[in-house]
Each structure stands twice: as structure tokens, then as C-alpha cells.
Amino acid sequence: PSVQGIAKDTVESLETALDGALAADLVVTSAGVSKGDYDVVKDVLASKGEIALWSVRMRPAKPLAFGILRAPGGRSVPHLGLPGNPVSAMVAFEEMGRPALLKMMGRTQLEKPIIEAVLEEPIENHDGRRVYARAIVSKREGTYYARLSGPQGSNVLTGMAKANGLAICPEDVPVVERGQRVQVRMLDWIEEEPW
């Protein structure tokens, strides 16, 4: 990896940082992809390439950008713009960034394993997005159980640090109740080797 450092919230500063990254196979940024006055990543991406998508129906991590940057010599470099909130960035990278990198490396197993667990407390979905709730998964008498790891705000790092899984509430389900089964992506399990 080539770390370009922190760019200021200006078009000029971000363009300079991106220009230094165009030799890479993939450019990953964090922050600047939302709708605020200082969220300039999408503007720079549009001027230096093209935006393929901006914003996804998931929580956390709704503000997410993907596009192509034009590099010298006509080369195209994919760009993944992660959200600025730390938990949002981590979840977005787990769901989008890690599989993209593994695919670029020629791997066939792109995602960490998903298990089914009994939910020990409800997950609410108040806005019709797929919810990735940070959870602590344990196995008792042959059954997996998942409980939330704490407050679920996208700025609360303690819940992410405690979690070993992401319990998934589908976008069309308003609430997954205690006692129901839920799919959980296991964060601390490695992908199976494809060979």
C-alpha cells in the first residue's frame, strides 16, 4: 500500500493526493462522499474519471462511492470511496472493499463465512436499508447465538471493537425479533483458501 496522507477538504488538496495514488491498482479513500459542503470526493471523482455508484441501501455505510479514475497513459484505476464515520468505513470495507481486493488478487472465496444464529435482542430497521448490526456471537450446545455488542451508532467504535460478527437485518424487514434466526457474517473467521 501507498499511503497518501490526509487531504484537506478542498478540491485542490484531494486532487494532489489522488494524483500521487494513480500508480496503484485500486485507490481507497475515506470520508468526503456524503452530501455536506466539504464532501468533495464525488466532485473530484467526477472530474478525474467517472462515478459508477454513489450511496447504497445499507446501515451503517450509506454514503459509499465507486468509480474509475483516469491515470496517465489512459490507464483506468478503480476507486472506492468509504464513508467518514469509522464504523461505517469498516463495515463498508468488509462488505465491499475486501471482496474487491480478493477478486483483484485472483481469489475465488471473496467473503468471510456467514452463519445462522439465534438473536438474543432485536435489530430494528427503521428506514428500509440492510442493517449490519455489530454483534457478539457465541456457540452453546451446538447453536450459535448473537447479541448486540453495544450502541450501534456509526461513530461508536467500542461496539465494533467488541464484535466478532455482523448480524444482518434485510432491507425489507422492519425488525428482527429476539429469538429469531439471523444471518451473521463472522468478522474473526478467515476466508477459506481457494486452493
Backbone hydrogen bonds, N-H to C=O, Kabsch-Sander energy under -0.5 kcal/mol:
donor,donor_aa,acceptor,acceptor_aa,energy
3,V,1,P,-0.6
4,Q,2,S,-0.5
7,A,5,G,-0.5
10,T,8,K,-1.8
14,L,10,T,-2.1
15,E,11,V,-2.7
16,T,12,E,-2.1
17,A,13,S,-2.0
18,L,14,L,-2.8
19,D,15,E,-2.5
20,G,16,T,-1.4
21,A,18,L,-1.5
22,L,18,L,-0.6
22,L,19,D,-0.7
24,A,21,A,-2.0
27,V,78,P,-2.6
28,V,26,L,-0.5
29,T,80,L,-2.3
31,A,82,L,-2.0
39,D,36,G,-1.4
40,V,38,Y,-1.4
41,V,32,G,-1.3
42,K,32,G,-0.9
44,V,40,V,-2.4
45,L,41,V,-2.9
46,A,42,K,-2.1
47,S,43,D,-1.6
48,K,44,V,-2.3
49,G,45,L,-0.9
50,E,68,I,-2.3
52,A,50,E,-0.6
52,A,66,F,-2.6
53,L,66,F,-2.0
55,S,64,L,-2.9
56,V,62,K,-2.2
58,M,56,V,-1.7
59,R,130,R,-2.9
64,L,62,K,-0.9
65,A,81,G,-2.4
66,F,53,L,-2.4
67,G,79,H,-2.0
68,I,50,E,-2.1
69,L,77,V,-3.3
70,R,48,K,-3.0
71,A,69,L,-0.6
71,A,75,R,-3.5
74,G,71,A,-1.3
75,R,72,P,-0.7
77,V,69,L,-2.8
79,H,67,G,-2.9
80,L,27,V,-2.8
81,G,65,A,-3.1
81,G,79,H,-0.5
82,L,29,T,-3.2
82,L,80,L,-0.8
87,V,154,S,-1.6
88,S,154,S,-0.9
89,A,85,N,-2.7
90,M,86,P,-2.2
91,V,87,V,-2.8
92,A,88,S,-2.7
93,F,89,A,-2.3
94,E,90,M,-2.4
95,E,91,V,-2.4
96,M,92,A,-2.9
97,G,92,A,-1.1
98,R,93,F,-3.5
100,A,96,M,-1.5
101,L,97,G,-2.6
102,L,98,R,-2.5
103,K,99,P,-2.3
104,M,100,A,-2.4
105,M,101,L,-1.4
106,G,103,K,-1.7
107,R,102,L,-2.5
110,L,108,T,-1.0
115,I,184,V,-2.6
117,A,182,V,-2.8
118,V,144,Y,-2.6
119,L,117,A,-0.5
119,L,180,Q,-3.1
120,E,146,A,-3.1
123,I,176,V,-2.1
125,N,174,P,-3.2
130,R,57,R,-2.5
131,V,169,C,-2.6
132,Y,59,R,-3.0
133,A,131,V,-0.7
133,A,167,A,-3.0
135,A,165,G,-2.7
136,I,147,R,-3.3
137,V,135,A,-0.6
138,S,145,Y,-2.4
140,R,138,S,-0.5
140,R,143,T,-2.9
143,T,140,R,-1.9
145,Y,138,S,-3.1
146,A,118,V,-2.6
147,R,136,I,-2.0
149,S,134,R,-2.1
156,V,153,G,-1.8
157,L,155,N,-1.0
160,M,156,V,-0.8
161,A,157,L,-2.7
162,K,158,T,-2.0
163,A,159,G,-1.3
164,N,135,A,-2.1
165,G,135,A,-1.6
166,L,185,R,-2.4
167,A,133,A,-3.0
167,A,165,G,-0.6
168,I,183,Q,-3.0
169,C,131,V,-2.4
169,C,167,A,-0.5
173,V,170,P,-1.7
176,V,123,I,-2.5
177,E,175,V,-0.6
179,G,119,L,-3.7
180,Q,177,E,-2.0
182,V,117,A,-2.8
183,Q,168,I,-0.6
184,V,115,I,-2.8
185,R,166,L,-2.4
186,M,113,P,-2.7
186,M,184,V,-0.6
187,L,164,N,-1.7
187,L,185,R,-0.7
188,D,164,N,-1.2
189,W,186,M,-0.6
